[in-house]
Amino acid sequence: MDYNIFLLSVQDKVDKEDLSTLKLKFKNLQNKEKVLSDLILLPLQDPIKPLIASIICGTFLLWWLAIDRFMIKDYALGALRTILSILSCVLFFYLTRSIY
């Protein structure tokens, strides 16, 4: 497989500057076939989908769900963000209730 075909398949998932850097690095590689066979197996995602999901969740006040983190498979940060958001809401309601 030619590296140009791979670059065409990932051009919507990588910045233009990074794409030109990748092209230069591919030209200097010794074992292109091995690297390409490993790169094909990477689960790359379109970066705009988590952004859209985050905007939609923020619009409907569901930002605390951390949908964007779970979409990019960053489960630890997504869980941490969800737990901290819920704890801060509980703490806020507890403190405001104890004032009155």
ROTOR-691537 format. One line per field, with one value per atom (N, C-alpha, C): residue in one letter; atom name; x, z, y. Coordinates in steps of 0.05 Angstrom, whole numbers, plus 5000, padded with zeros to 4 digits. Layout:
// ROTOR-691537
residuo = c(A:...);
atomo = c(CA:...);
px = c(X:...);
pz = c(Z:...);
py = c(Y:...);
// end
This chain:
// ROTOR-691537
residuo = c(M:M:M:D:D:D:Y:Y:Y:N:N:N:I:I:I:F:F:F:L:L:L:L:L:L:S:S:S:V:V:V:Q:Q:Q:D:D:D:K:K:K:V:V:V:D:D:D:K:K:K:E:E:E:D:D:D:L:L:L:S:S:S:T:T:T:L:L:L:K:K:K:L:L:L:K:K:K:F:F:F:K:K:K:N:N:N:L:L:L:Q:Q:Q:N:N:N:K:K:K:E:E:E:K:K:K:V:V:V:L:L:L:S:S:S:D:D:D:L:L:L:I:I:I:L:L:L:L:L:L:P:P:P:L:L:L:Q:Q:Q:D:D:D:P:P:P:I:I:I:K:K:K:P:P:P:L:L:L:I:I:I:A:A:A:S:S:S:I:I:I:I:I:I:C:C:C:G:G:G:T:T:T:F:F:F:L:L:L:L:L:L:W:W:W:W:W:W:L:L:L:A:A:A:I:I:I:D:D:D:R:R:R:F:F:F:M:M:M:I:I:I:K:K:K:D:D:D:Y:Y:Y:A:A:A:L:L:L:G:G:G:A:A:A:L:L:L:R:R:R:T:T:T:I:I:I:L:L:L:S:S:S:I:I:I:L:L:L:S:S:S:C:C:C:V:V:V:L:L:L:F:F:F:F:F:F:Y:Y:Y:L:L:L:T:T:T:R:R:R:S:S:S:I:I:I:Y:Y:Y);
atomo = c(N:CA:C:N:CA:C:N:CA:C:N:CA:C:N:CA:C:N:CA:C:N:CA:C:N:CA:C:N:CA:C:N:CA:C:N:CA:C:N:CA:C:N:CA:C:N:CA:C:N:CA:C:N:CA:C:N:CA:C:N:CA:C:N:CA:C:N:CA:C:N:CA:C:N:CA:C:N:CA:C:N:CA:C:N:CA:C:N:CA:C:N:CA:C:N:CA:C:N:CA:C:N:CA:C:N:CA:C:N:CA:C:N:CA:C:N:CA:C:N:CA:C:N:CA:C:N:CA:C:N:CA:C:N:CA:C:N:CA:C:N:CA:C:N:CA:C:N:CA:C:N:CA:C:N:CA:C:N:CA:C:N:CA:C:N:CA:C:N:CA:C:N:CA:C:N:CA:C:N:CA:C:N:CA:C:N:CA:C:N:CA:C:N:CA:C:N:CA:C:N:CA:C:N:CA:C:N:CA:C:N:CA:C:N:CA:C:N:CA:C:N:CA:C:N:CA:C:N:CA:C:N:CA:C:N:CA:C:N:CA:C:N:CA:C:N:CA:C:N:CA:C:N:CA:C:N:CA:C:N:CA:C:N:CA:C:N:CA:C:N:CA:C:N:CA:C:N:CA:C:N:CA:C:N:CA:C:N:CA:C:N:CA:C:N:CA:C:N:CA:C:N:CA:C:N:CA:C:N:CA:C:N:CA:C:N:CA:C:N:CA:C:N:CA:C:N:CA:C:N:CA:C:N:CA:C:N:CA:C:N:CA:C:N:CA:C:N:CA:C);
px = c(5017:5000:5018:5010:5025:5017:5036:5030:5012:5011:4993:4964:4958:4930:4923:4941:4935:4931:4947:4944:4918:4909:4883:4860:4864:4842:4841:4862:4862:4862:4859:4862:4839:4816:4795:4797:4816:4819:4845:4861:4886:4887:4900:4904:4921:4919:4934:4964:4972:5001:5011:4996:5004:5005:4987:4987:5012:5021:5046:5070:5069:5090:5091:5068:5066:5077:5071:5081:5112:5123:5153:5165:5152:5162:5160:5139:5136:5157:5165:5186:5212:5217:5243:5243:5221:5219:5234:5244:5258:5238:5222:5203:5175:5167:5141:5118:5122:5100:5092:5112:5106:5091:5101:5088:5060:5056:5029:5010:5020:5002:4994:5012:5005:4986:4990:4974:4945:4942:4915:4897:4908:4892:4884:4895:4888:4859:4844:4816:4814:4819:4818:4789:4783:4756:4757:4734:4731:4729:4746:4746:4722:4706:4683:4659:4657:4635:4634:4656:4655:4649:4659:4654:4624:4611:4583:4567:4575:4561:4564:4587:4592:4575:4573:4557:4528:4518:4490:4484:4502:4497:4499:4516:4518:4493:4481:4457:4434:4432:4410:4418:4439:4448:4456:4467:4476:4507:4520:4549:4562:4548:4560:4562:4549:4551:4578:4592:4619:4618:4597:4594:4618:4630:4653:4676:4681:4703:4698:4673:4667:4668:4662:4663:4691:4710:4738:4752:4736:4746:4766:4761:4777:4759:4755:4736:4743:4769:4777:4770:4777:4771:4741:4727:4698:4684:4693:4681:4688:4713:4721:4705:4702:4686:4657:4645:4618:4615:4633:4631:4636:4655:4660:4637:4624:4601:4578:4573:4551:4557:4582:4589:4587:4595:4593:4564:4546:4518:4506:4513:4503:4513:4539:4550:4537:4531:4518:4490:4475:4448:4448:4468:4470:4477:4496:4504:4482:4468:4446:4423:4419:4397:4404:4429:4437:4438:4440:4440:4412:4392:4364:4353);
pz = c(5000:5000:5000:4984:4982:5005:5015:5037:5029:5003:4994:4997:4993:4996:5026:5043:5072:5079:5069:5075:5065:5042:5032:5049:5061:5078:5106:5114:5141:5138:5115:5112:5126:5130:5145:5175:5184:5213:5224:5206:5214:5203:5218:5209:5184:5169:5144:5149:5171:5177:5185:5201:5209:5185:5166:5142:5126:5123:5108:5124:5150:5166:5164:5164:5160:5133:5113:5086:5085:5098:5098:5114:5136:5152:5137:5122:5107:5085:5074:5053:5064:5090:5102:5116:5116:5130:5114:5129:5117:5111:5131:5129:5127:5105:5101:5103:5093:5092:5120:5138:5165:5180:5177:5190:5180:5154:5142:5151:5154:5163:5192:5208:5236:5238:5220:5221:5211:5193:5183:5206:5225:5247:5269:5267:5287:5284:5306:5304:5305:5283:5282:5280:5292:5292:5280:5270:5260:5284:5286:5310:5313:5292:5294:5308:5309:5322:5352:5367:5395:5401:5383:5386:5384:5363:5360:5383:5392:5415:5440:5444:5467:5465:5442:5438:5443:5433:5436:5466:5479:5508:5524:5517:5531:5527:5504:5498:5515:5520:5535:5565:5574:5602:5610:5592:5598:5597:5601:5599:5620:5641:5663:5655:5633:5624:5611:5602:5590:5566:5549:5526:5507:5504:5486:5495:5521:5531:5526:5530:5525:5495:5478:5449:5440:5452:5444:5461:5476:5492:5514:5525:5548:5572:5579:5600:5628:5634:5660:5664:5645:5647:5646:5629:5627:5654:5666:5692:5713:5713:5733:5730:5705:5700:5708:5703:5711:5741:5755:5784:5797:5788:5800:5795:5772:5766:5784:5788:5806:5835:5843:5871:5875:5856:5859:5861:5845:5847:5874:5883:5909:5931:5930:5950:5949:5925:5922:5935:5929:5940:5970:5980:6009:6023:6012:6025:6023:6001:6000:6017:6022:6039:6068:6076:6103:6110:6091:6096:6105:6092:6098:6118);
py = c(4976:5000:5025:5044:5069:5087:5102:5120:5143:5150:5171:5163:5138:5128:5130:5124:5126:5156:5173:5202:5213:5203:5211:5201:5178:5167:5181:5194:5207:5237:5248:5277:5293:5280:5294:5291:5275:5270:5283:5296:5307:5336:5354:5381:5382:5404:5407:5407:5421:5423:5395:5381:5354:5335:5339:5322:5326:5351:5355:5344:5346:5335:5304:5292:5263:5255:5270:5264:5265:5285:5287:5263:5256:5234:5207:5204:5179:5177:5199:5198:5189:5195:5188:5160:5146:5120:5099:5080:5057:5034:5027:5004:5015:5026:5039:5019:4995:4976:4967:4963:4955:4977:5002:5025:5029:5026:5030:5008:4984:4963:4967:4979:4985:5009:5029:5053:5048:5029:5023:5013:5000:4988:5009:5033:5053:5063:5064:5074:5104:5118:5147:5156:5179:5190:5218:5226:5253:5271:5292:5309:5327:5330:5348:5335:5309:5296:5300:5297:5304:5333:5351:5379:5385:5373:5377:5366:5342:5330:5347:5359:5376:5401:5413:5437:5431:5409:5402:5396:5381:5376:5401:5419:5445:5462:5460:5475:5465:5440:5428:5424:5438:5436:5408:5393:5366:5364:5387:5387:5369:5364:5348:5318:5310:5282:5275:5295:5292:5273:5276:5259:5260:5283:5286:5269:5267:5250:5221:5212:5184:5177:5196:5191:5187:5201:5197:5176:5161:5138:5146:5170:5179:5175:5150:5142:5153:5154:5163:5192:5209:5237:5243:5227:5230:5223:5201:5193:5214:5223:5243:5269:5277:5302:5299:5276:5271:5270:5256:5254:5281:5296:5322:5342:5340:5357:5350:5325:5316:5324:5320:5327:5357:5373:5402:5411:5399:5405:5397:5374:5365:5383:5391:5409:5436:5446:5472:5471:5450:5448:5444:5430:5426:5452:5467:5492:5513:5515:5534:5527:5501:5492:5498:5495:5499:5529:5546:5575:5584:5574:5582:5563);
// end
